[in-house]
Amino acid sequence: MRDGALPLLFAPLEATPLALGQNVKLVVQTREQLKGVQLPASSIVKNSANESIVWLHDSAQVFRAVPVTPIPVDGKTVLVTQLKAGSRVVTQGATLINQIR
């Protein structure tokens, strides 16, 4: 570890148009297994305290904000361990519900 980071040396399989000093985001597959609910990244929004939340649909026109810690799976999905299986999570229009509060 150097300055809280682990330096890695890697070589991409295909040529990619990157500039020197450009930041890149890598997703690394590990053998660690986690249990949780896989959601689209678009269902994660920020509340007024800048916490990551998802909106749960409790009943007709009743939505409840639940704070979560998203773990990126790939560029489009995240894993959330704080939710129970079968929870009705808003996956489309979460930003619109977030504006109403």
N, CA, C and O atoms as a GROMACS GRO file, in nm:
protein
  404
    1MET      N    1   0.084  -0.118   0.000
    1MET     CA    2   0.000   0.000   0.000
    1MET      C    3   0.089   0.125   0.000
    1MET      O    4   0.186   0.135   0.075
    2ARG      N    5   0.053   0.217  -0.085
    2ARG     CA    6   0.121   0.347  -0.089
    2ARG      C    7   0.016   0.456  -0.083
    2ARG      O    8  -0.068   0.466  -0.173
    3ASP      N    9   0.019   0.539   0.020
    3ASP     CA   10  -0.077   0.648   0.037
    3ASP      C   11  -0.220   0.597   0.034
    3ASP      O   12  -0.308   0.664  -0.022
    4GLY      N   13  -0.246   0.482   0.091
    4GLY     CA   14  -0.382   0.427   0.097
    4GLY      C   15  -0.428   0.362  -0.032
    4GLY      O   16  -0.545   0.328  -0.045
    5ALA      N   17  -0.338   0.343  -0.127
    5ALA     CA   18  -0.375   0.281  -0.255
    5ALA      C   19  -0.281   0.165  -0.283
    5ALA      O   20  -0.166   0.163  -0.237
    6LEU      N   21  -0.330   0.070  -0.357
    6LEU     CA   22  -0.250  -0.045  -0.397
    6LEU      C   23  -0.215  -0.029  -0.545
    6LEU      O   24  -0.302  -0.043  -0.630
    7PRO      N   25  -0.088   0.000  -0.577
    7PRO     CA   26  -0.052   0.017  -0.717
    7PRO      C   27  -0.058  -0.116  -0.792
    7PRO      O   28  -0.012  -0.219  -0.743
    8LEU      N   29  -0.116  -0.112  -0.911
    8LEU     CA   30  -0.128  -0.231  -0.996
    8LEU      C   31  -0.066  -0.203  -1.131
    8LEU      O   32  -0.067  -0.089  -1.179
    9LEU      N   33  -0.012  -0.304  -1.192
    9LEU     CA   34   0.040  -0.294  -1.327
    9LEU      C   35  -0.041  -0.390  -1.412
    9LEU      O   36  -0.046  -0.510  -1.384
   10PHE      N   37  -0.103  -0.338  -1.518
   10PHE     CA   38  -0.185  -0.423  -1.603
   10PHE      C   39  -0.169  -0.380  -1.747
   10PHE      O   40  -0.125  -0.268  -1.775
   11ALA      N   41  -0.203  -0.468  -1.837
   11ALA     CA   42  -0.197  -0.440  -1.980
   11ALA      C   43  -0.331  -0.480  -2.042
   11ALA      O   44  -0.372  -0.595  -2.030
   12PRO      N   45  -0.401  -0.387  -2.106
   12PRO     CA   46  -0.530  -0.421  -2.168
   12PRO      C   47  -0.510  -0.515  -2.287
   12PRO      O   48  -0.407  -0.511  -2.354
   13LEU      N   49  -0.610  -0.598  -2.312
   13LEU     CA   50  -0.603  -0.692  -2.424
   13LEU      C   51  -0.623  -0.621  -2.558
   13LEU      O   52  -0.571  -0.666  -2.660
   14GLU      N   53  -0.698  -0.512  -2.556
   14GLU     CA   54  -0.723  -0.435  -2.679
   14GLU      C   55  -0.667  -0.295  -2.661
   14GLU      O   56  -0.658  -0.244  -2.549
   15ALA      N   57  -0.629  -0.233  -2.772
   15ALA     CA   58  -0.580  -0.095  -2.766
   15ALA      C   59  -0.698  -0.003  -2.733
   15ALA      O   60  -0.802  -0.010  -2.798
   16THR      N   61  -0.681   0.083  -2.634
   16THR     CA   62  -0.786   0.177  -2.596
   16THR      C   63  -0.730   0.318  -2.601
   16THR      O   64  -0.613   0.339  -2.568
   17PRO      N   65  -0.811   0.414  -2.642
   17PRO     CA   66  -0.761   0.552  -2.654
   17PRO      C   67  -0.757   0.621  -2.517
   17PRO      O   68  -0.853   0.686  -2.476
   18LEU      N   69  -0.645   0.606  -2.448
   18LEU     CA   70  -0.626   0.668  -2.317
   18LEU      C   71  -0.510   0.766  -2.324
   18LEU      O   72  -0.414   0.745  -2.398
   19ALA      N   73  -0.520   0.873  -2.247
   19ALA     CA   74  -0.412   0.971  -2.240
   19ALA      C   75  -0.329   0.944  -2.115
   19ALA      O   76  -0.379   0.886  -2.018
   20LEU      N   77  -0.204   0.984  -2.116
   20LEU     CA   78  -0.119   0.968  -1.999
   20LEU      C   79  -0.176   1.050  -1.884
   20LEU      O   80  -0.213   1.166  -1.901
   21GLY      N   81  -0.182   0.989  -1.768
   21GLY     CA   82  -0.233   1.058  -1.650
   21GLY      C   83  -0.384   1.056  -1.638
   21GLY      O   84  -0.439   1.108  -1.541
   22GLN      N   85  -0.453   0.997  -1.735
   22GLN     CA   86  -0.599   0.991  -1.731
   22GLN      C   87  -0.642   0.887  -1.628
   22GLN      O   88  -0.587   0.777  -1.622
   23ASN      N   89  -0.742   0.923  -1.548
   23ASN     CA   90  -0.794   0.828  -1.449
   23ASN      C   91  -0.881   0.725  -1.518
   23ASN      O   92  -0.957   0.757  -1.610
   24VAL      N   93  -0.871   0.602  -1.473
   24VAL     CA   94  -0.954   0.494  -1.524
   24VAL      C   95  -1.016   0.422  -1.405
   24VAL      O   96  -0.964   0.427  -1.294
   25LYS      N   97  -1.128   0.358  -1.429
   25LYS     CA   98  -1.194   0.281  -1.324
   25LYS      C   99  -1.189   0.134  -1.362
   25LYS      O  100  -1.234   0.095  -1.470
   26LEU      N  101  -1.135   0.053  -1.273
   26LEU     CA  102  -1.122  -0.090  -1.297
   26LEU      C  103  -1.216  -0.166  -1.206
   26LEU      O  104  -1.233  -0.132  -1.089
   27VAL      N  105  -1.278  -0.268  -1.261
   27VAL     CA  106  -1.360  -0.359  -1.182
   27VAL      C  107  -1.287  -0.492  -1.182
   27VAL      O  108  -1.262  -0.551  -1.288
   28VAL      N  109  -1.254  -0.539  -1.064
   28VAL     CA  110  -1.174  -0.660  -1.050
   28VAL      C  111  -1.260  -0.769  -0.989
   28VAL      O  112  -1.331  -0.746  -0.891
   29GLN      N  113  -1.256  -0.885  -1.048
   29GLN     CA  114  -1.331  -0.999  -0.997
   29GLN      C  115  -1.248  -1.071  -0.891
   29GLN      O  116  -1.131  -1.103  -0.912
   30THR      N  117  -1.311  -1.096  -0.777
   30THR     CA  118  -1.243  -1.168  -0.669
   30THR      C  119  -1.320  -1.296  -0.640
   30THR      O  120  -1.426  -1.321  -0.698
   31ARG      N  121  -1.267  -1.376  -0.551
   31ARG     CA  122  -1.334  -1.501  -0.514
   31ARG      C  123  -1.433  -1.481  -0.400
   31ARG      O  124  -1.506  -1.574  -0.365
   32GLU      N  125  -1.436  -1.363  -0.343
   32GLU     CA  126  -1.526  -1.333  -0.232
   32GLU      C  127  -1.671  -1.332  -0.281
   32GLU      O  128  -1.702  -1.276  -0.386
   33GLN      N  129  -1.759  -1.396  -0.205
   33GLN     CA  130  -1.900  -1.400  -0.240
   33GLN      C  131  -1.979  -1.318  -0.140
   33GLN      O  132  -1.958  -1.328  -0.019
   34LEU      N  133  -2.071  -1.237  -0.192
   34LEU     CA  134  -2.157  -1.155  -0.108
   34LEU      C  135  -2.302  -1.187  -0.138
   34LEU      O  136  -2.338  -1.218  -0.252
   35LYS      N  137  -2.386  -1.180  -0.035
   35LYS     CA  138  -2.529  -1.198  -0.055
   35LYS      C  139  -2.596  -1.062  -0.054
   35LYS      O  140  -2.563  -0.977   0.029
   36GLY      N  141  -2.688  -1.041  -0.144
   36GLY     CA  142  -2.758  -0.914  -0.151
   36GLY      C  143  -2.851  -0.912  -0.269
   36GLY      O  144  -2.879  -1.015  -0.332
   37VAL      N  145  -2.900  -0.794  -0.298
   37VAL     CA  146  -2.993  -0.772  -0.408
   37VAL      C  147  -2.920  -0.694  -0.517
   37VAL      O  148  -2.860  -0.590  -0.490
   38GLN      N  149  -2.925  -0.746  -0.639
   38GLN     CA  150  -2.861  -0.680  -0.751
   38GLN      C  151  -2.961  -0.583  -0.813
   38GLN      O  152  -3.072  -0.623  -0.848
   39LEU      N  153  -2.922  -0.456  -0.827
   39LEU     CA  154  -3.010  -0.350  -0.877
   39LEU      C  155  -2.942  -0.274  -0.990
   39LEU      O  156  -2.819  -0.273  -0.999
   40PRO      N  157  -3.021  -0.211  -1.076
   40PRO     CA  158  -2.960  -0.120  -1.173
   40PRO      C  159  -2.900   0.000  -1.100
   40PRO      O  160  -2.956   0.045  -1.000
   41ALA      N  161  -2.790   0.051  -1.148
   41ALA     CA  162  -2.724   0.164  -1.083
   41ALA      C  163  -2.813   0.287  -1.083
   41ALA      O  164  -2.796   0.375  -0.999
   42SER      N  165  -2.908   0.296  -1.176
   42SER     CA  166  -2.996   0.412  -1.183
   42SER      C  167  -3.095   0.418  -1.067
   42SER      O  168  -3.157   0.522  -1.045
   43SER      N  169  -3.112   0.310  -0.992
   43SER     CA  170  -3.205   0.311  -0.879
   43SER      C  171  -3.142   0.370  -0.753
   43SER      O  172  -3.212   0.394  -0.655
   44ILE      N  173  -3.012   0.395  -0.754
   44ILE     CA  174  -2.943   0.456  -0.641
   44ILE      C  175  -2.942   0.607  -0.661
   44ILE      O  176  -2.894   0.656  -0.764
   45VAL      N  177  -2.996   0.681  -0.564
   45VAL     CA  178  -2.997   0.828  -0.569
   45VAL      C  179  -2.940   0.882  -0.438
   45VAL      O  180  -2.923   0.806  -0.342
   46LYS      N  181  -2.912   1.010  -0.434
   46LYS     CA  182  -2.859   1.075  -0.314
   46LYS      C  183  -2.969   1.155  -0.246
   46LYS      O  184  -3.050   1.220  -0.313
   47ASN      N  185  -2.972   1.150  -0.113
   47ASN     CA  186  -3.068   1.231  -0.039
   47ASN      C  187  -3.005   1.366  -0.004
   47ASN      O  188  -2.894   1.396  -0.049
   48SER      N  189  -3.075   1.447   0.076
   48SER     CA  190  -3.025   1.581   0.108
   48SER      C  191  -2.898   1.576   0.193
   48SER      O  192  -2.822   1.673   0.194
   49ALA      N  193  -2.874   1.467   0.263
   49ALA     CA  194  -2.752   1.451   0.342
   49ALA      C  195  -2.640   1.386   0.261
   49ALA      O  196  -2.536   1.349   0.317
   50ASN      N  197  -2.659   1.373   0.131
   50ASN     CA  198  -2.563   1.315   0.038
   50ASN      C  199  -2.535   1.168   0.067
   50ASN      O  200  -2.425   1.119   0.042
   51GLU      N  201  -2.635   1.096   0.120
   51GLU     CA  202  -2.625   0.952   0.141
   51GLU      C  203  -2.689   0.880   0.023
   51GLU      O  204  -2.784   0.930  -0.037
   52SER      N  205  -2.637   0.763  -0.010
   52SER     CA  206  -2.697   0.682  -0.115
   52SER      C  207  -2.822   0.615  -0.059
   52SER      O  208  -2.818   0.554   0.048
   53ILE      N  209  -2.934   0.627  -0.132
   53ILE     CA  210  -3.060   0.567  -0.090
   53ILE      C  211  -3.126   0.499  -0.208
   53ILE      O  212  -3.095   0.527  -0.323
   54VAL      N  213  -3.219   0.409  -0.177
   54VAL     CA  214  -3.312   0.354  -0.276
   54VAL      C  215  -3.452   0.381  -0.223
   54VAL      O  216  -3.472   0.396  -0.103
   55TRP      N  217  -3.546   0.387  -0.314
   55TRP     CA  218  -3.686   0.407  -0.277
   55TRP      C  219  -3.758   0.274  -0.283
   55TRP      O  220  -3.755   0.205  -0.385
   56LEU      N  221  -3.824   0.238  -0.173
   56LEU     CA  222  -3.905   0.116  -0.168
   56LEU      C  223  -4.051   0.154  -0.184
   56LEU      O  224  -4.097   0.254  -0.128
   57HIS      N  225  -4.124   0.074  -0.260
   57HIS     CA  226  -4.267   0.095  -0.282
   57HIS      C  227  -4.341   0.012  -0.178
   57HIS      O  228  -4.354  -0.110  -0.193
   58ASP      N  229  -4.390   0.079  -0.073
   58ASP     CA  230  -4.458   0.008   0.036
   58ASP      C  231  -4.602  -0.025   0.002
   58ASP      O  232  -4.645  -0.140   0.018
   59SER      N  233  -4.678   0.072  -0.046
   59SER     CA  234  -4.817   0.051  -0.085
   59SER      C  235  -4.853   0.156  -0.190
   59SER      O  236  -4.766   0.229  -0.237
   60ALA      N  237  -4.980   0.164  -0.227
   60ALA     CA  238  -5.022   0.255  -0.332
   60ALA      C  239  -4.981   0.398  -0.298
   60ALA      O  240  -5.023   0.453  -0.196
   61GLN      N  241  -4.900   0.456  -0.380
   61GLN     CA  242  -4.851   0.593  -0.368
   61GLN      C  243  -4.776   0.620  -0.238
   61GLN      O  244  -4.769   0.735  -0.194
   62VAL      N  245  -4.720   0.517  -0.177
   62VAL     CA  246  -4.638   0.532  -0.056
   62VAL      C  247  -4.500   0.476  -0.085
   62VAL      O  248  -4.483   0.357  -0.112
   63PHE      N  249  -4.400   0.564  -0.077
   63PHE     CA  250  -4.262   0.527  -0.102
   63PHE      C  251  -4.180   0.562   0.020
   63PHE      O  252  -4.204   0.662   0.087
   64ARG      N  253  -4.081   0.477   0.050
   64ARG     CA  254  -3.997   0.497   0.168
   64ARG      C  255  -3.851   0.492   0.126
   64ARG      O  256  -3.809   0.403   0.052
   65ALA      N  257  -3.774   0.590   0.174
   65ALA     CA  258  -3.630   0.595   0.143
   65ALA      C  259  -3.554   0.507   0.240
   65ALA      O  260  -3.576   0.513   0.361
   66VAL      N  261  -3.463   0.426   0.186
   66VAL     CA  262  -3.380   0.338   0.268
   66VAL      C  263  -3.234   0.364   0.234
   66VAL      O  264  -3.195   0.351   0.119
   67PRO      N  265  -3.151   0.402   0.334
   67PRO     CA  266  -3.008   0.422   0.307
   67PRO      C  267  -2.940   0.289   0.278
   67PRO      O  268  -2.964   0.189   0.345
   68VAL      N  269  -2.854   0.290   0.177
   68VAL     CA  270  -2.783   0.169   0.135
   68VAL      C  271  -2.637   0.202   0.106
   68VAL      O  272  -2.599   0.318   0.092
   69THR      N  273  -2.557   0.098   0.097
   69THR     CA  274  -2.418   0.110   0.054
   69THR      C  275  -2.402   0.026  -0.072
   69THR      O  276  -2.388  -0.096  -0.064
   70PRO      N  277  -2.405   0.090  -0.190
   70PRO     CA  278  -2.395   0.013  -0.314
   70PRO      C  279  -2.253  -0.036  -0.340
   70PRO      O  280  -2.156   0.036  -0.318
   71ILE      N  281  -2.244  -0.160  -0.386
   71ILE     CA  282  -2.116  -0.220  -0.425
   71ILE      C  283  -2.122  -0.242  -0.576
   71ILE      O  284  -2.206  -0.318  -0.623
   72PRO      N  285  -2.034  -0.176  -0.654
   72PRO     CA  286  -2.043  -0.191  -0.800
   72PRO      C  287  -2.015  -0.334  -0.845
   72PRO      O  288  -1.920  -0.398  -0.800
   73VAL      N  289  -2.100  -0.382  -0.935
   73VAL     CA  290  -2.082  -0.515  -0.995
   73VAL      C  291  -2.020  -0.498  -1.133
   73VAL      O  292  -1.920  -0.562  -1.166
   74ASP      N  293  -2.080  -0.414  -1.212
   74ASP     CA  294  -2.024  -0.375  -1.341
   74ASP      C  295  -2.067  -0.231  -1.366
   74ASP      O  296  -2.107  -0.162  -1.271
   75GLY      N  297  -2.060  -0.184  -1.488
   75GLY     CA  298  -2.093  -0.045  -1.515
   75GLY      C  299  -2.240  -0.010  -1.500
   75GLY      O  300  -2.274   0.107  -1.489
   76LYS      N  301  -2.328  -0.111  -1.500
   76LYS     CA  302  -2.471  -0.083  -1.499
   76LYS      C  303  -2.544  -0.133  -1.376
   76LYS      O  304  -2.656  -0.091  -1.350
   77THR      N  305  -2.484  -0.221  -1.299
   77THR     CA  306  -2.553  -0.279  -1.184
   77THR      C  307  -2.469  -0.265  -1.058
   77THR      O  308  -2.347  -0.253  -1.062
   78VAL      N  309  -2.541  -0.267  -0.944
   78VAL     CA  310  -2.477  -0.260  -0.813
   78VAL      C  311  -2.538  -0.368  -0.724
   78VAL      O  312  -2.647  -0.419  -0.751
   79LEU      N  313  -2.467  -0.403  -0.619
   79LEU     CA  314  -2.515  -0.499  -0.521
   79LEU      C  315  -2.543  -0.424  -0.392
   79LEU      O  316  -2.460  -0.346  -0.345
   80VAL      N  317  -2.661  -0.448  -0.334
   80VAL     CA  318  -2.702  -0.384  -0.210
   80VAL      C  319  -2.730  -0.493  -0.109
   80VAL      O  320  -2.812  -0.582  -0.134
   81THR      N  321  -2.661  -0.488   0.005
   81THR     CA  322  -2.676  -0.594   0.105
   81THR      C  323  -2.777  -0.559   0.214
   81THR      O  324  -2.811  -0.645   0.295
   82GLN      N  325  -2.825  -0.434   0.219
   82GLN     CA  326  -2.914  -0.391   0.326
   82GLN      C  327  -3.061  -0.426   0.302
   82GLN      O  328  -3.142  -0.410   0.392
   83LEU      N  329  -3.097  -0.472   0.184
   83LEU     CA  330  -3.237  -0.499   0.151
   83LEU      C  331  -3.268  -0.647   0.163
   83LEU      O  332  -3.180  -0.732   0.144
   84LYS      N  333  -3.394  -0.677   0.194
   84LYS     CA  334  -3.438  -0.815   0.198
   84LYS      C  335  -3.480  -0.857   0.057
   84LYS      O  336  -3.520  -0.774  -0.024
   85ALA      N  337  -3.471  -0.986   0.031
   85ALA     CA  338  -3.517  -1.038  -0.097
   85ALA      C  339  -3.667  -1.015  -0.107
   85ALA      O  340  -3.739  -1.034  -0.009
   86GLY      N  341  -3.715  -0.974  -0.223
   86GLY     CA  342  -3.857  -0.949  -0.243
   86GLY      C  343  -3.898  -0.805  -0.218
   86GLY      O  344  -4.016  -0.772  -0.233
   87SER      N  345  -3.804  -0.719  -0.180
   87SER     CA  346  -3.836  -0.578  -0.161
   87SER      C  347  -3.870  -0.516  -0.296
   87SER      O  348  -3.807  -0.546  -0.397
   88ARG      N  349  -3.969  -0.429  -0.296
   88ARG     CA  350  -4.012  -0.364  -0.420
   88ARG      C  351  -3.937  -0.232  -0.434
   88ARG      O  352  -3.976  -0.131  -0.376
   89VAL      N  353  -3.829  -0.235  -0.510
   89VAL     CA  354  -3.740  -0.120  -0.525
   89VAL      C  355  -3.777  -0.046  -0.654
   89VAL      O  356  -3.800  -0.108  -0.758
   90VAL      N  357  -3.782   0.087  -0.646
   90VAL     CA  358  -3.806   0.169  -0.764
   90VAL      C  359  -3.680   0.167  -0.850
   90VAL      O  360  -3.573   0.207  -0.805
   91THR      N  361  -3.694   0.120  -0.974
   91THR     CA  362  -3.578   0.111  -1.062
   91THR      C  363  -3.585   0.211  -1.176
   91THR      O  364  -3.483   0.242  -1.237
   92GLN      N  365  -3.702   0.263  -1.207
   92GLN     CA  366  -3.717   0.366  -1.310
   92GLN      C  367  -3.787   0.486  -1.247
   92GLN      O  368  -3.889   0.470  -1.181
   93GLY      N  369  -3.732   0.604  -1.267
   93GLY     CA  370  -3.793   0.724  -1.213
   93GLY      C  371  -3.757   0.753  -1.069
   93GLY      O  372  -3.824   0.833  -1.004
   94ALA      N  373  -3.653   0.691  -1.017
   94ALA     CA  374  -3.612   0.715  -0.878
   94ALA      C  375  -3.571   0.860  -0.858
   94ALA      O  376  -3.594   0.916  -0.751
   95THR      N  377  -3.511   0.922  -0.959
   95THR     CA  378  -3.471   1.062  -0.946
   95THR      C  379  -3.592   1.153  -0.938
   95THR      O  380  -3.587   1.257  -0.871
   96LEU      N  381  -3.702   1.116  -1.004
   96LEU     CA  382  -3.823   1.197  -0.997
   96LEU      C  383  -3.885   1.190  -0.857
   96LEU      O  384  -3.930   1.291  -0.804
   97ILE      N  385  -3.889   1.072  -0.798
   97ILE     CA  386  -3.940   1.057  -0.662
   97ILE      C  387  -3.851   1.132  -0.565
   97ILE      O  388  -3.899   1.192  -0.468
   98ASN      N  389  -3.722   1.129  -0.590
   98ASN     CA  390  -3.627   1.197  -0.505
   98ASN      C  391  -3.646   1.349  -0.506
   98ASN      O  392  -3.617   1.415  -0.407
   99GLN      N  393  -3.695   1.404  -0.616
   99GLN     CA  394  -3.720   1.548  -0.625
   99GLN      C  395  -3.839   1.589  -0.541
   99GLN      O  396  -3.844   1.702  -0.491
  100ILE      N  397  -3.937   1.500  -0.525
  100ILE     CA  398  -4.060   1.533  -0.450
  100ILE      C  399  -4.032   1.533  -0.302
  100ILE      O  400  -4.067   1.628  -0.232
  101ARG      N  401  -3.970   1.426  -0.252
  101ARG     CA  402  -3.940   1.406  -0.110
  101ARG      C  403  -4.059   1.436  -0.027
  101ARG      O  404  -4.054   1.426   0.096
   0.00000   0.00000   0.00000
